[in-house]
């Protein structure tokens, strides 16, 4: 009998290896082109070679792939129309960090019923990413579980490390090896230094244990990721998107020898968890951008087809296109927000040319 190990493990169920899932849902040339073009565009904005604004826009989390695809079709039209001023990437979050307990996302529980069909969730996530990229819509995700990137990262154009995991050495190491730009959020209480430390760490080479696509535990050696950046999302100490916060963050980055490139999350603590306040945050950022600020290179917006949020009730049909996690802006407000931001980019460009 085992007396010292797995004493609190109820069961262990094998899942398909990344290779199996990737072979079932293979990367297409069209999807690879979308990913490559979006990654290159984001890199140029970060490097100061492109004066456009990067916008990561979409649902707080994906729970209904049909609604996600409808949302993507609307966003795609706006992405094309505003392409001269904004690099739009759809927020496609499959994993949700929980403060205590709750639904952990499409990969973990795709049926929303605590059945935890993770094998199904991995395939649902990859299939959706493939369909979005095939249609020309690049995707951004939050990297929460350190193993799931092997299932989906070839289809991801931008990644985030959340406020609860920015201090994690494992996530900093993972970020150093990811093939896309990676943003680190400030801590939940508002501490920006932990994000600056994370950026420095992820820009350096690392060696660590992880899972290959064939399912073998191996030592990974990374080169470091020079496209890591900070994401300001506010904290328990208050919002941090105003000009004084941008100045303080830029000073901290410069002191650390890092580029003064800042993304701002219009939601979470910056919106005081009131989805409609994202419009006010974006307006303030737009004024800074129109005034000539080049340090704000990107924004994040939580948005869905229907405004607000809902709880999933047993036996009830959820409202189509409405978030089941954080409350989101509705589509009409999202359209207005992005158009106004595009206008501020044009204003900044005109002032520079004058």
GUVOKE-70156 format. One line per 3 residues: number of its first residue (from 0); their letters; for each residue x, y, z of N, C-alpha, C. Coordinates in steps of 0.2 Angstrom, whole numbers. Layout:
% GUVOKE-70156
NUM	a	X/Y/Z/X/Y/Z/X/Y/Z; ... .
END
This chain:
% GUVOKE-70156
0	xxx	4/-6/0/0/0/0/4/6/0; 2/11/-4/6/18/-4/4/22/3; 9/23/7/8/26/13/10/34/13 .
3	xxx	14/36/8/16/43/9/15/47/3; 12/45/-2/11/49/-9/4/48/-11; 1/54/-14/-5/54/-17/-11/53/-12 .
6	xxx	-10/55/-6/-15/54/-1/-21/58/-2; -21/63/-6/-27/67/-7/-29/67/-14; -26/63/-18/-28/62/-25/-34/57/-26 .
9	xxx	-40/59/-28/-45/55/-29/-45/51/-35; -42/54/-41/-41/50/-47/-36/53/-51; -34/50/-56/-29/52/-61/-32/50/-68 .
12	xxx	-33/54/-73/-36/52/-79/-31/55/-84; -29/51/-89/-24/53/-94/-28/57/-99; -25/63/-102/-27/66/-107/-23/65/-114 .
15	xxx	-25/67/-119/-22/67/-126/-15/71/-125; -10/69/-128/-4/73/-129/-5/79/-134; -1/84/-133/-2/90/-138/-1/87/-145 .
18	xxx	3/83/-146/4/80/-153/-3/77/-156; -6/73/-152/-12/70/-154/-17/76/-156; -18/81/-151/-23/86/-153/-21/90/-159 .
21	xxx	-15/92/-159/-12/96/-165/-13/92/-172; -12/86/-171/-13/82/-178/-20/81/-180; -25/81/-175/-32/80/-176/-34/87/-179 .
24	xxx	-31/93/-176/-34/99/-178/-27/103/-180; -25/102/-186/-18/104/-188/-19/112/-190; -13/115/-189/-12/122/-192/-12/122/-199 .
27	xxx	-16/127/-202/-17/128/-209/-12/134/-211; -11/134/-218/-7/140/-220/-10/146/-219; -17/146/-220/-20/153/-219/-20/155/-212 .
30	xxx	-21/150/-207/-20/152/-200/-13/154/-198; -8/151/-201/-1/153/-199/0/160/-202; -2/161/-208/-1/168/-210/-4/173/-206 .
33	xxx	-10/172/-203/-14/177/-199/-9/178/-192; -7/172/-189/-3/173/-183/3/176/-185; 7/175/-190/13/178/-191/13/185/-193 .
36	xxx	8/187/-196/7/194/-198/5/198/-192; 1/195/-188/-1/199/-181/5/200/-177; 8/194/-176/14/195/-171/19/200/-174 .
39	xxx	20/200/-180/25/205/-183/23/212/-182; 16/213/-183/13/220/-182/14/222/-175; 13/218/-170/13/219/-163/21/221/-161 .
42	xxx	25/217/-164/32/218/-163/34/225/-166; 32/227/-171/34/233/-174/31/239/-170; 25/238/-167/22/243/-163/27/244/-156 .
45	xxx	28/238/-154/33/238/-148/40/241/-149; 42/240/-155/49/242/-157/49/250/-159; 43/253/-159/43/260/-162/43/260/-169 .
48	xxx	42/255/-173/42/255/-180/35/256/-183; 30/256/-179/23/257/-181/20/261/-176; 16/266/-178/13/271/-173/6/269/-172 .
51	xxx	4/263/-174/-3/261/-173/-4/259/-165; -10/258/-163/-12/256/-157/-14/249/-157; -11/245/-152/-13/238/-152/-19/237/-147 .
54	xxx	-25/234/-149/-31/233/-145/-32/226/-145; -32/223/-138/-34/217/-137/-42/217/-134; -46/215/-139/-53/216/-137/-57/210/-138 .
57	xxx	-62/208/-133/-66/203/-133/-69/201/-127; -72/195/-126/-75/193/-120/-71/192/-115; -73/193/-109/-69/191/-103/-67/184/-103 .
60	xxx	-71/179/-105/-69/172/-106/-74/169/-111; -72/164/-115/-75/161/-120/-79/155/-117; -86/155/-117/-90/149/-114/-94/146/-120 .
63	xxx	-95/150/-125/-99/148/-131/-96/149/-137; -93/144/-141/-89/145/-147/-93/148/-152; -100/147/-153/-104/150/-158/-104/157/-157 .
66	xxx	-106/160/-151/-106/167/-150/-99/170/-151; -94/166/-149/-87/169/-150/-86/170/-158; -88/166/-162/-87/166/-169/-91/172/-172 .
69	xxx	-97/173/-169/-101/179/-171/-98/185/-169; -96/185/-163/-92/191/-161/-86/193/-166; -82/187/-167/-76/188/-171/-78/191/-178 .
72	xxx	-84/189/-181/-86/191/-188/-87/199/-187; -90/201/-182/-91/209/-181/-85/212/-180; -80/209/-176/-74/213/-175/-69/213/-181 .
75	xxx	-70/208/-185/-66/207/-191/-67/213/-196; -74/215/-196/-76/221/-201/-73/227/-198; -73/228/-191/-70/234/-188/-62/234/-189 .
78	xxx	-59/228/-188/-52/227/-189/-50/229/-196; -53/227/-201/-51/229/-208/-52/237/-209; -58/239/-206/-59/247/-207/-54/251/-204 .
81	xxx	-52/249/-198/-48/253/-194/-40/251/-194; -39/247/-199/-32/244/-199/-26/249/-200; -28/255/-202/-22/260/-203/-20/263/-196 .
84	xxx	-25/262/-191/-24/265/-185/-23/261/-179; -26/255/-179/-27/250/-174/-25/243/-176; -21/240/-172/-20/232/-174/-24/229/-169 .
87	xxx	-30/226/-171/-35/223/-167/-34/216/-167; -33/213/-160/-33/206/-159/-38/204/-154; -42/199/-156/-47/196/-152/-45/193/-145 .
90	xxx	-48/195/-140/-47/192/-133/-50/185/-133; -47/180/-133/-50/173/-133/-47/169/-127; -50/171/-121/-48/168/-115/-51/161/-113 .
93	xxx	-47/156/-112/-50/149/-111/-49/147/-104; -45/151/-100/-43/149/-93/-44/155/-89; -48/153/-83/-49/159/-79/-46/158/-72 .
96	xxx	-42/162/-69/-40/161/-62/-45/163/-57; -46/159/-52/-51/161/-47/-48/163/-41; -51/168/-38/-49/170/-31/-50/164/-26 .
99	xxx	-56/161/-26/-57/155/-22/-59/149/-26; -65/149/-28/-67/144/-33/-72/146/-38; -74/143/-43/-78/145/-48/-76/141/-55 .
102	xxx	-80/143/-60/-79/140/-66/-72/142/-69; -68/137/-71/-61/139/-73/-60/140/-80; -65/140/-84/-64/141/-91/-66/135/-96 .
105	xxx	-66/137/-102/-68/132/-107/-64/126/-108; -57/127/-107/-53/121/-107/-54/116/-101; -55/119/-95/-56/115/-89/-63/112/-89 .
108	xxx	-68/116/-90/-75/113/-90/-79/115/-95; -78/113/-101/-81/115/-107/-89/114/-107; -92/110/-103/-99/109/-103/-102/113/-98 .
111	xxx	-98/117/-94/-101/121/-89/-105/118/-83; -103/111/-82/-107/107/-77/-103/104/-72; -97/106/-71/-92/103/-67/-91/96/-69 .
114	xxx	-91/94/-75/-89/87/-77/-82/87/-79; -79/93/-80/-72/94/-81/-69/89/-87; -72/90/-93/-70/86/-99/-64/89/-102 .
117	xxx	-58/89/-99/-53/93/-101/-50/91/-108; -51/85/-109/-49/82/-116/-53/86/-121; -60/86/-120/-64/90/-125/-63/97/-125 .
120	xxx	-61/100/-119/-60/107/-119/-54/109/-123; -48/105/-122/-42/106/-126/-44/107/-134; -48/102/-136/-50/102/-143/-54/108/-145 .
123	xxx	-59/109/-141/-63/115/-142/-60/121/-143; -55/122/-138/-51/128/-138/-47/129/-145; -43/123/-146/-39/123/-152/-43/124/-159 .
126	xxx	-49/121/-159/-53/121/-165/-55/129/-166; -57/132/-160/-60/139/-161/-54/143/-163; -48/143/-160/-43/147/-162/-41/146/-170 .
129	xxx	-41/139/-172/-40/138/-179/-45/142/-184; -51/141/-182/-57/144/-186/-56/152/-186; -54/155/-180/-53/162/-180/-48/164/-185 .
132	xxx	-42/161/-184/-36/163/-188/-37/161/-195; -41/156/-197/-42/154/-204/-46/160/-207; -50/163/-203/-55/169/-205/-51/175/-205 .
135	xxx	-45/175/-203/-41/181/-203/-41/185/-196; -44/182/-191/-44/186/-185/-39/183/-180; -34/187/-178/-29/184/-173/-31/184/-166 .
138	xxx	-28/180/-162/-31/179/-155/-26/180/-150; -28/183/-144/-24/184/-138/-27/180/-133; -23/177/-129/-25/172/-123/-21/174/-117 .
141	xxx	-24/172/-111/-20/172/-105/-17/165/-104; -11/165/-102/-8/159/-101/-8/158/-93; -12/153/-91/-13/152/-84/-10/145/-82 .
144	xxx	-12/139/-85/-9/133/-84/-3/133/-88; 3/130/-85/9/130/-89/10/125/-94; 5/120/-94/6/115/-99/1/116/-106 .
147	xxx	-4/120/-105/-9/121/-111/-6/124/-117; 0/129/-116/3/132/-122/5/127/-127; 7/121/-125/9/116/-130/3/114/-135 .
150	xxx	-3/115/-132/-9/113/-136/-11/118/-141; -10/125/-140/-13/130/-143/-8/136/-145; -2/136/-143/2/142/-144/4/144/-151 .
153	xxx	4/139/-156/5/140/-163/0/144/-166; -6/145/-162/-12/149/-165/-13/155/-161; -8/157/-157/-9/163/-153/-4/169/-155 .
156	xxx	-7/175/-156/-3/180/-158/0/185/-152; -3/184/-146/-2/189/-141/-4/185/-134; 0/186/-129/-2/182/-123/-1/187/-117 .
159	xxx	-5/185/-112/-5/189/-106/-3/184/-100; 0/187/-95/1/183/-88/-3/188/-83; -8/185/-80/-12/188/-76/-9/191/-69 .
162	xxx	-13/195/-66/-11/198/-60/-9/193/-54; -13/188/-54/-11/183/-49/-5/179/-50; -3/179/-56/3/174/-58/9/178/-61 .
165	xxx	9/185/-61/15/188/-63/21/187/-59; 20/186/-52/25/185/-48/28/177/-48; 24/173/-52/26/166/-52/32/165/-56 .
168	xxx	37/162/-54/43/160/-57/42/156/-63; 37/151/-63/35/147/-68/33/150/-74; 29/155/-73/26/159/-78/31/164/-81 .
171	xxx	35/166/-77/41/171/-80/45/166/-85; 47/160/-83/51/156/-87/47/154/-93; 40/152/-92/36/151/-98/36/157/-103 .
174	xxx	35/163/-101/35/169/-105/42/170/-109; 47/168/-106/54/168/-109/54/164/-115; 50/159/-116/51/154/-122/45/155/-126 .
177	xxx	40/159/-125/34/159/-129/36/163/-136; 32/161/-141/34/164/-148/31/171/-149; 26/173/-145/23/179/-146/25/184/-141 .
180	xxx	23/190/-142/23/196/-137/19/194/-130; 22/195/-125/18/193/-118/18/199/-114; 12/201/-111/11/206/-106/10/203/-99 .
183	xxx	14/207/-95/13/205/-88/9/210/-84; 4/208/-81/-1/213/-77/3/215/-70; 1/221/-68/3/223/-61/-1/218/-56 .
186	xxx	2/218/-50/-1/214/-45/-8/216/-43; -12/212/-40/-19/213/-39/-20/219/-34; -15/220/-30/-15/226/-25/-13/233/-29 .
189	xxx	-10/232/-35/-8/238/-39/0/238/-39; 3/234/-37/11/234/-37/13/233/-44; 16/238/-47/19/238/-53/26/235/-54 .
192	xxx	30/236/-48/36/233/-48/37/225/-50; 32/222/-48/32/214/-49/31/213/-56; 28/217/-60/27/217/-67/34/218/-71 .
195	xxx	37/224/-68/43/226/-71/48/220/-70; 48/217/-64/53/212/-62/52/206/-67; 45/205/-68/43/199/-72/46/200/-79 .
198	xxx	45/206/-82/48/208/-89/55/207/-89; 59/209/-84/66/208/-84/68/201/-84; 64/197/-80/66/190/-79/64/186/-86 .
201	xxx	58/188/-89/56/184/-95/61/186/-101; 64/192/-101/69/194/-106/75/190/-106; 76/186/-101/83/182/-100/82/175/-102 .
204	xxx	87/172/-103/86/164/-105/85/161/-98; 81/155/-99/80/151/-93/80/143/-95; 81/139/-90/81/132/-91/76/129/-86 .
207	xxx	71/125/-88/66/123/-83/63/116/-86; 59/113/-82/56/107/-84/49/109/-87; 47/105/-93/40/106/-95/39/100/-100 .
210	xxx	33/101/-103/30/95/-107/31/96/-114; 34/92/-118/35/93/-125/28/91/-129; 28/92/-135/21/91/-138/20/83/-139 .
213	xxx	25/79/-138/25/72/-138/23/69/-131; 23/74/-126/21/72/-120/26/70/-115; 33/71/-117/38/69/-113/40/75/-108 .
216	xxx	42/74/-102/45/79/-98/52/80/-100; 53/86/-101/60/88/-104/63/94/-101; 69/96/-102/72/102/-100/72/107/-106 .
219	xxx	68/112/-105/68/117/-110/73/123/-109; 76/125/-114/81/130/-113/79/136/-118; 77/142/-115/74/147/-119/80/153/-120 .
222	xxx	78/157/-125/83/162/-127/81/169/-124; 75/169/-121/72/175/-118/68/179/-123; 63/182/-120/58/186/-125/58/193/-124 .
225	xxx	61/196/-130/62/203/-130/55/207/-131; 50/204/-132/43/207/-133/39/207/-127; 42/206/-121/38/207/-115/36/214/-113 .
228	xxx	31/215/-110/29/222/-108/24/222/-102; 23/228/-99/18/229/-94/11/230/-96; 6/228/-92/-1/229/-93/-3/232/-86 .
231	xxx	-6/238/-86/-8/242/-80/-16/240/-80; -18/237/-74/-25/235/-74/-28/238/-67; -24/242/-64/-27/245/-57/-26/239/-52 .
234	xxx	-28/241/-46/-28/236/-41/-32/239/-35; -31/235/-29/-35/237/-23/-33/244/-21; -28/247/-23/-26/254/-21/-29/259/-26 .
237	xxx	-32/256/-31/-36/261/-36/-34/260/-43; -37/264/-47/-35/264/-55/-28/266/-56; -25/264/-61/-18/267/-63/-17/268/-71 .
240	xxx	-22/272/-73/-22/273/-81/-21/280/-82; -21/285/-77/-21/292/-79/-14/294/-80; -13/300/-83/-6/302/-85/-1/301/-80 .
243	xxx	-2/303/-73/2/302/-68/5/295/-67; 0/290/-68/2/283/-68/6/281/-74; 5/283/-79/9/282/-85/16/285/-84 .
246	xxx	16/291/-82/23/294/-80/27/289/-75; 24/288/-70/27/284/-65/29/277/-67; 25/274/-71/27/267/-74/32/268/-79 .
249	xxx	32/273/-83/38/274/-88/44/275/-85; 44/279/-79/50/280/-76/53/274/-73; 49/270/-70/51/263/-67/54/259/-72 .
252	xxx	51/259/-78/53/254/-84/60/257/-86; 61/264/-87/67/267/-89/73/265/-84; 71/266/-78/76/264/-72/79/257/-73 .
255	xxx	74/253/-75/76/246/-75/79/244/-82; 80/249/-86/83/248/-93/79/245/-98; 72/246/-97/67/243/-101/63/248/-106 .
258	xxx	61/246/-111/57/251/-116/51/254/-112; 49/260/-113/43/263/-110/37/262/-114; 35/255/-115/30/253/-119/25/250/-114 .
261	xxx	19/253/-114/14/252/-109/7/250/-112; 4/245/-110/-3/243/-112/-7/244/-105; -13/246/-107/-18/248/-101/-24/244/-102 .
264	xxx	-26/240/-97/-32/237/-97/-38/241/-94; -43/242/-99/-48/247/-97/-53/244/-92; -52/238/-91/-57/234/-86/-54/233/-80 .
267	xxx	-57/228/-76/-54/226/-69/-54/232/-65; -49/233/-61/-49/238/-56/-49/245/-59; -46/246/-65/-46/252/-69/-53/255/-70 .
270	xxx	-58/250/-71/-65/252/-72/-69/251/-66; -66/250/-60/-69/249/-54/-74/243/-55; -72/238/-59/-77/233/-60/-84/234/-63 .
273	xxx	-84/240/-66/-91/242/-69/-89/243/-76; -92/238/-80/-90/237/-87/-91/244/-91; -96/248/-90/-98/254/-94/-92/259/-93 .
276	xxx	-89/259/-87/-83/264/-86/-77/262/-90; -77/257/-94/-72/256/-98/-71/261/-104; -77/264/-105/-78/270/-110/-74/276/-107 .
279	xxx	-75/277/-101/-72/283/-98/-64/282/-98; -62/276/-96/-55/274/-96/-52/275/-103; -55/273/-108/-53/273/-115/-53/280/-117 .
282	xxx	-58/284/-115/-58/292/-116/-52/295/-114; -50/294/-107/-44/297/-104/-38/295/-108; -37/288/-110/-31/286/-113/-31/289/-120 .
285	xxx	-37/290/-123/-37/293/-130/-34/300/-130; -36/304/-124/-34/311/-124/-26/311/-123; -23/306/-119/-16/306/-118/-13/304/-125 .
288	xxx	-16/299/-129/-13/298/-135/-13/303/-140; -19/307/-140/-20/312/-145/-15/318/-143; -14/318/-137/-9/324/-134/-2/322/-136 .
291	xxx	0/316/-139/6/315/-142/10/309/-138; 7/306/-133/10/301/-129/11/295/-133; 17/293/-134/19/287/-138/20/281/-133 .
294	xxx	20/282/-127/21/276/-122/16/271/-122; 10/274/-122/4/269/-122/3/266/-129; 5/260/-129/5/256/-136/-1/252/-137 .
297	xxx	-4/251/-131/-10/246/-132/-15/247/-127; -21/244/-128/-26/244/-123/-30/237/-123; -33/235/-118/-37/229/-117/-44/231/-115 .
300	xxx	-49/228/-119/-56/230/-117/-60/223/-117; -64/222/-112/-68/217/-111/-75/218/-114; -77/214/-119/-82/216/-123/-85/210/-126 .
303	xxx	-92/210/-127/-96/204/-130/-102/207/-134; -105/202/-136/-111/204/-140/-116/208/-136; -117/205/-130/-122/208/-125/-119/211/-119 .
306	xxx	-121/217/-117/-118/220/-111/-119/216/-105; -115/217/-100/-116/215/-93/-113/207/-93; -116/204/-88/-114/197/-86/-120/193/-84 .
309	xxx	-119/187/-83/-125/183/-81/-122/177/-77; -126/174/-72/-124/168/-69/-127/162/-73; -123/156/-73/-126/150/-76/-130/146/-71 .
312	xxx	-137/146/-73/-141/143/-68/-143/135/-71; -143/130/-66/-144/124/-69/-151/123/-72; -151/120/-78/-157/119/-81/-160/125/-85 .
315	xxx	-156/131/-85/-158/137/-88/-154/138/-94; -156/141/-100/-152/143/-105/-149/149/-105; -143/150/-105/-139/156/-104/-141/161/-110 .
318	xxx	-141/168/-108/-142/173/-113/-136/172/-118; -138/172/-124/-133/171/-130/-129/177/-130; -122/176/-130/-118/182/-132/-116/186/-126 .
321	xxx	-118/184/-120/-117/188/-114/-112/184/-109; -107/188/-106/-102/185/-102/-105/181/-96; -101/176/-94/-103/172/-88/-98/173/-82 .
324	xxx	-93/177/-84/-88/179/-79/-88/187/-78; -83/191/-80/-84/198/-78/-88/201/-83; -92/206/-81/-96/210/-85/-92/213/-91 .
327	xxx	-95/213/-97/-92/216/-103/-96/222/-106; -93/226/-110/-96/231/-114/-100/227/-119; -106/230/-122/-110/227/-127/-106/229/-134 .
330	xxx	-109/226/-139/-105/227/-146/-106/235/-148; -111/238/-147/-112/245/-150/-107/249/-146; -106/249/-140/-101/253/-136/-94/251/-138 .
333	xxx	-93/245/-139/-86/243/-142/-85/246/-148; -89/246/-153/-88/250/-159/-87/257/-158; -90/260/-154/-89/267/-153/-82/268/-150 .
336	xxx	-80/264/-145/-74/265/-141/-68/264/-146; -68/259/-150/-63/258/-155/-62/264/-160; -68/266/-162/-68/271/-167/-65/278/-164 .
339	xxx	-66/279/-158/-64/285/-155/-56/284/-154; -54/278/-152/-47/277/-151/-43/278/-158; -46/275/-163/-43/276/-170/-42/284/-171 .
342	xxx	-47/288/-170/-47/295/-171/-41/298/-167; -40/296/-161/-34/299/-157/-28/297/-160; -27/291/-163/-21/289/-166/-19/294/-172 .
345	xxx	-25/295/-176/-24/299/-181/-22/306/-179; -25/309/-174/-23/315/-171/-16/316/-169; -14/311/-166/-6/310/-164/-2/310/-170 .
348	xxx	-4/307/-175/0/306/-181/1/313/-184; -5/316/-185/-5/323/-188/-1/328/-184; -1/328/-178/3/333/-174/10/331/-175 .
351	xxx	12/325/-175/19/324/-176/21/326/-183; 17/325/-188/19/327/-195/19/335/-196; 15/339/-191/15/346/-192/21/350/-190 .
END
